[in-house]
């Protein structure tokens, strides 16, 4: 493959907080219900079951939360080929475009 056939691509992440807001709310509701069930079981003879129930709910919900976040993120990544005539402009707020800080003695 020669160097002239190399295609440049532009990666853009269009994810906003509103895209994951619903997922965060559902997980907070899950945690709240888990803690409520743990408090309800605290009155039982074995409060260890209450802590185990809350821990189990949190532990089992974390993989689903992670899967939801990752798939949402991957669905909001856009990859577009960039032609040689396309002018690349830096996006505002891009960390790589900031000027380096120089220390003074």
C-alpha positions as CSV (number, residue, x, y, z in Angstrom):
1,X,0.0,0.0,0.0
2,X,1.5,3.3,-1.0
3,X,1.5,6.5,1.1
4,X,-0.8,8.2,-1.4
5,X,-3.7,5.9,-0.7
6,X,-3.9,6.6,3.0
7,X,-7.2,8.1,3.9
8,X,-7.6,10.5,6.8
9,X,-10.6,10.2,9.1
10,X,-12.3,12.7,11.4
11,X,-13.7,11.4,14.7
12,X,-16.4,13.4,16.4
13,X,-18.2,12.5,19.6
14,X,-21.7,14.0,19.7
15,X,-22.6,12.6,23.2
16,X,-24.3,15.1,25.5
17,X,-25.4,14.8,29.1
18,X,-29.0,14.5,27.9
19,X,-28.2,11.3,26.1
20,X,-27.2,9.5,29.4
21,X,-29.5,11.4,31.8
22,X,-32.2,8.8,31.7
23,X,-29.8,6.0,32.4
24,X,-28.4,7.8,35.4
25,X,-31.9,8.4,36.7
26,X,-32.9,4.7,36.3
27,X,-29.7,3.6,38.1
28,X,-30.3,6.1,41.0
29,X,-33.9,4.7,41.3
30,X,-32.4,1.2,41.5
31,X,-29.9,2.2,44.2
32,X,-32.7,3.9,46.2
33,X,-35.0,0.8,46.0
34,X,-32.0,-1.3,47.0
35,X,-31.3,0.8,50.1
36,X,-35.0,0.9,50.9
37,X,-35.2,-2.9,50.8
38,X,-32.1,-3.1,52.9
39,X,-33.7,-0.8,55.5
40,X,-36.8,-2.9,55.5
41,X,-34.8,-6.1,56.1
42,X,-32.8,-4.4,59.0
43,X,-35.7,-5.2,61.3
44,X,-35.3,-8.9,60.7
45,X,-33.3,-11.1,63.0
46,X,-30.3,-11.1,60.7
47,X,-29.3,-7.7,59.4
48,X,-26.5,-9.3,57.4
49,X,-29.2,-10.3,54.9
50,X,-30.1,-6.6,54.5
51,X,-26.5,-5.6,53.6
52,X,-26.1,-8.6,51.3
53,X,-29.3,-7.7,49.5
54,X,-28.2,-4.1,48.9
55,X,-24.8,-5.2,47.8
56,X,-26.1,-7.8,45.5
57,X,-28.5,-5.4,43.8
58,X,-25.7,-2.8,43.3
59,X,-23.2,-5.5,42.1
60,X,-25.7,-7.0,39.6
61,X,-26.8,-3.6,38.3
62,X,-23.3,-2.3,37.6
63,X,-22.6,-4.4,34.4
64,X,-25.9,-3.3,32.9
65,X,-25.1,0.3,33.7
66,X,-21.7,0.0,32.1
67,X,-23.1,-1.7,29.0
68,X,-25.6,1.0,28.6
69,X,-23.0,3.8,29.0
70,X,-20.6,2.2,26.5
71,X,-23.1,1.4,23.9
72,X,-24.6,4.9,24.1
73,X,-21.1,6.4,23.7
74,X,-20.3,4.2,20.7
75,X,-23.5,5.1,19.1
76,X,-22.5,8.8,19.3
77,X,-19.1,8.5,17.7
78,X,-19.1,9.7,14.1
79,X,-16.3,8.7,11.7
80,X,-16.2,10.6,8.4
81,X,-13.4,10.4,5.8
82,X,-11.6,13.7,5.1
83,X,-10.5,14.5,1.6
84,X,-7.3,16.3,0.8
85,X,-9.2,19.5,-0.1
86,X,-11.0,19.7,3.3
87,X,-9.6,22.3,5.6
88,X,-9.3,21.1,9.2
89,X,-10.4,23.7,11.8
90,X,-9.8,23.1,15.5
91,X,-12.9,22.7,17.6
92,X,-13.3,25.3,20.4
93,X,-12.3,24.0,23.8
94,X,-10.0,21.4,22.4
95,X,-7.3,20.6,24.9
96,X,-4.7,20.0,22.3
97,X,-5.1,23.6,21.0
98,X,-4.2,25.3,24.2
99,X,-0.9,27.1,24.6
100,X,1.7,25.4,26.9
101,X,2.4,27.1,30.1
102,X,6.0,28.3,30.5
103,X,7.5,28.3,34.0
104,X,9.3,31.5,35.1
105,X,12.2,31.5,37.5
